[in-house]
């Protein structure tokens, strides 16, 4: 099955939201720096509605692959925009070709998890024109409890941005595994031709050399990727070992503290023992405590 990846397109800009808050420039910069599909993958939802059935019209229509922040010119004024790349489903590609769902808005969490920074939680596609979007923003800001968008949020703290019309363009991307399979098949076919005496040796050798070169290049790229993954894994394991060492130290301190506490609790309590009477020089008792 063919895979597609969109070109970069803008989905939001600093400005209005659906509940009176403003998407700050810093939020967009934070979303660009914090987004990771491995941490929390934002999906593409029709009208921001998250369906639960795989055959529902409101199923997911793709995934956000990458996010970046860039300034753009808005009638002579520089504004910070949020740009994304998505991997669409076949249904979203079909909708786009039919000029359906051409407006987008983002769902953003102002403070995500323990990072305390803004994070992109989802991307909505809709046919609502920008003019109606502005009216919706104004209505929702003044009447948050009556907002029709309230029930569509993944979390009550999330907010939606104003709509942006987009022109989606997709590039077909080849899966590395299938690409290697094609090259392998090409080499095997050329080797098989070597038994055919009707094939000219020079042309056959040239084709075989090109195919082998492509395989070597692909393997080199995979080796480089594997090396990077190894380095990341080693770094992660080092952090795990440091954490384990710290935990062992804390456990030992906890054990020592418990032992000391138990020992002290078992010793006689001298706090309330009566002191002996103080006597004067002639043997008379002067005071007791």
C-alpha positions in Angstrom: 0.0 0.0 0.0 1.3 3.4 -1.0 2.1 5.9 1.8 1.9 9.7 1.5 3.3 12.6 3.4 2.1 16.1 3.1 4.2 19.1 2.4 4.5 21.6 5.2 1.4 23.7 5.7 0.2 26.3 8.3 -2.5 25.2 10.7 -2.5 28.0 13.2 -1.1 31.4 14.1 -0.8 33.5 17.2 -4.2 34.9 17.9 -7.7 34.1 18.9 -9.0 30.8 20.5 -12.4 29.4 21.2 -12.6 30.5 24.9 -11.2 34.0 25.0 -7.6 33.1 25.5 -5.0 34.0 23.0 -2.5 31.6 21.4 0.8 33.3 22.4 3.9 33.3 20.2 5.7 31.3 23.0 3.0 28.6 22.8 3.7 28.0 19.1 7.4 27.9 19.7 6.8 25.4 22.6 4.6 23.2 20.4 7.2 23.1 17.7 9.9 22.1 20.2 8.0 19.7 22.4 6.0 17.7 19.8 7.0 14.0 19.4 4.8 11.3 18.0 6.5 8.9 20.4 5.4 11.1 23.3 1.9 11.8 22.3 0.9 11.5 18.6 -1.6 14.1 17.5 -4.2 12.7 15.0 -6.3 14.3 12.4 -10.0 14.4 13.3 -13.0 15.5 11.3 -14.7 18.5 13.0 -12.5 17.7 16.1 -14.9 14.8 16.9 -13.1 11.7 18.2 -15.1 8.7 17.0 -14.6 5.3 18.7 -15.6 3.0 15.8 -13.1 2.3 13.0 -15.9 2.6 10.3 -17.3 5.8 11.8 -17.3 9.0 9.7 -15.5 10.5 12.7 -12.6 8.1 12.7 -9.0 9.4 12.6 -8.0 10.7 9.2 -4.2 10.7 9.6 -1.3 11.5 12.0 0.8 14.6 12.6 4.4 13.6 11.8 6.3 16.8 12.5 5.7 20.4 13.7 7.7 23.6 13.2 7.3 27.3 13.9 7.9 30.0 11.4 7.0 33.7 10.9 4.8 34.6 8.0 3.7 37.9 6.5 0.1 38.8 7.3 -0.8 41.9 5.4 2.6 43.5 6.2 2.6 42.3 9.8 4.9 39.4 10.9 3.0 36.7 12.8 4.3 33.4 14.2 2.7 30.4 12.5 2.5 26.7 13.3 3.3 24.4 10.5 2.8 20.6 10.3 3.5 17.6 8.1 0.9 14.8 8.2 0.6 11.3 7.0 -3.0 11.2 5.7 -5.3 8.2 5.3 -6.7 7.4 1.8 -10.0 8.9 2.9 -8.5 12.3 3.7 -6.7 12.3 0.4 -10.0 11.6 -1.4 -11.7 14.4 0.6 -9.0 16.8 -0.3 -9.2 16.0 -4.0 -12.9 16.7 -3.8 -12.2 20.0 -2.1 -13.8 18.9 1.2 -12.6 19.7 4.7 -10.2 22.4 3.5 -10.1 24.4 6.8 -8.0 23.3 9.8 -7.6 24.3 13.4 -5.5 22.9 16.2 -6.3 21.6 19.6 -3.7 22.7 22.1 -3.0 22.0 25.8 -1.5 25.1 27.4 0.5 23.0 30.0 1.1 19.4 28.9 1.9 16.7 31.5 4.9 17.5 33.6 6.5 19.8 31.0 4.5 22.8 31.8 4.7 23.8 28.1 2.1 24.0 25.3 1.6 20.8 23.3 -0.3 20.0 20.1 -3.0 17.5 21.0 -4.9 17.2 17.7 -5.7 18.6 14.3 -9.3 19.2 13.1 -10.4 19.5 9.5 -13.7 21.1 8.6 -15.7 22.9 5.9 -16.7 25.8 8.2 -15.6 29.1 6.5 -13.3 31.5 8.2 -16.1 34.1 8.7 -18.2 31.6 10.6 -15.1 30.6 12.6 -14.7 34.2 13.8 -18.3 34.2 14.9 -17.9 30.9 16.7 -14.8 32.2 18.5 -16.6 35.3 19.7 -19.7 33.3 20.8 -17.6 30.6 22.6 -15.4 33.2 24.3 -18.5 35.0 25.8 -20.5 31.8 26.5 -18.0 29.0 27.2 -20.6 26.7 28.8 -22.9 27.0 25.8 -20.1 26.5 23.3 -21.0 23.6 20.8 -17.2 22.8 20.8 -17.1 22.1 24.5 -17.9 18.4 24.1 -15.3 17.9 21.4 -12.3 18.6 23.5 -10.0 15.8 24.5 -9.6 17.6 27.8 -11.6 20.5 29.3 -8.3 22.6 29.6 -7.7 22.3 25.8 -8.7 25.0 23.4 -9.2 25.3 19.6 -7.6 27.9 17.4 -9.2 29.9 14.7 -9.7 28.2 11.3 -7.0 28.4 8.6 -7.8 27.5 5.0 -5.1 25.1 3.6 -4.1 23.7 0.3 -2.8 20.2 1.0 -0.2 18.7 -1.2 0.9 15.1 -0.8 4.1 13.4 -1.8 4.2 9.6 -2.1 6.8 8.1 0.1 8.3 4.6 -0.2 8.6 2.3 2.7 12.3 1.4 3.2 11.4 -2.3 3.5 9.5 -2.4 0.2 12.2 -0.3 -1.5 14.9 -2.8 -0.5 12.6 -5.7 -1.7 12.3 -4.0 -5.1 16.1 -3.6 -5.3 16.6 -7.2 -4.3 14.2 -8.4 -6.9 16.0 -6.3 -9.5 19.4 -7.9 -8.6 18.0 -11.4 -8.7 16.4 -10.8 -12.0 19.6 -9.4 -13.5 21.5 -12.4 -12.1 19.0 -14.7 -13.7 19.6 -12.9 -17.0 23.3 -13.8 -16.8 22.2 -17.3 -18.0 20.6 -15.8 -21.1 23.3 -15.6 -23.7 21.2 -13.2 -25.8 21.8 -10.4 -23.3 24.8 -8.2 -24.0 27.4 -8.4 -21.2 28.2 -4.7 -21.0 24.6 -3.6 -20.7 23.8 -6.3 -18.2 26.9 -5.5 -16.1 25.9 -1.8 -16.1 22.4 -2.5 -14.8 23.7 -4.9 -12.2 26.3 -2.4 -11.0 23.6 0.3 -10.7 21.3 -2.0 -8.7 24.1 -3.1 -6.4 25.1 0.5 -5.8 21.6 1.4 -4.8 21.4 -1.4 -2.4 24.8 -0.4 -0.9 23.5 3.2 -0.5 20.3 2.1 1.1 22.2 -0.2 3.5 24.5 2.6 4.4 21.6 4.9 5.2 20.1 2.1 7.3 23.4 1.5 9.1 23.6 5.3 9.9 20.1 5.2 11.3 20.9 2.2 13.3 24.0 3.8 14.7 22.0 6.8 15.8 19.4 4.6 17.5 22.2 2.7 19.2 23.6 6.0 20.6 20.2 7.1 21.8 19.6 3.7 23.4 23.0 3.9 25.1 22.2 7.4 26.4 18.8 6.1 27.7 20.4 3.1 29.4 23.0 5.4 31.1 20.2 7.4 32.5 18.5 4.3 33.7 21.7 3.1 35.4 22.1 6.5 37.1 18.5 6.3 38.3 19.0 2.8 39.6 22.2 3.9 41.5 20.4 6.9 43.0 17.5 4.6 44.0 19.9 2.1 45.6 21.4 5.0 47.6 18.0 6.3 48.7 16.9 2.7 49.7 20.1 2.3 51.8 19.5 5.7 53.5 15.9 4.7 54.2 17.1 1.4 55.7 19.7 3.1 57.9 17.2 5.7 59.1 14.6 3.0 60.0 17.3 1.0 61.9 18.4 4.2 63.8 14.8 5.1 64.6 14.1 1.6 65.9 17.2 1.7 68.1 16.4 5.1 69.6 12.8 4.0 70.3 14.1 1.0 72.2 16.4 2.9 74.5 15.2 4.1 78.0 13.5 7.5 78.0 15.4 9.9 80.3 13.3 12.9 79.5 10.9 12.7 82.5 13.3 11.1 85.2 13.2 13.1 88.4 16.5 14.7 89.3 18.0 14.1 92.8 17.4 16.7 95.4 19.9 19.5 95.8 21.3 19.8 99.3 23.1 22.6 101.0 26.3 22.5 102.9 24.7 21.5 106.1 22.8 18.6 104.6 19.4 20.4 104.3 17.4 19.9 101.2 17.2 23.1 99.2 15.1 22.2 96.1 13.7 19.4 94.1 12.7 19.2 90.5 
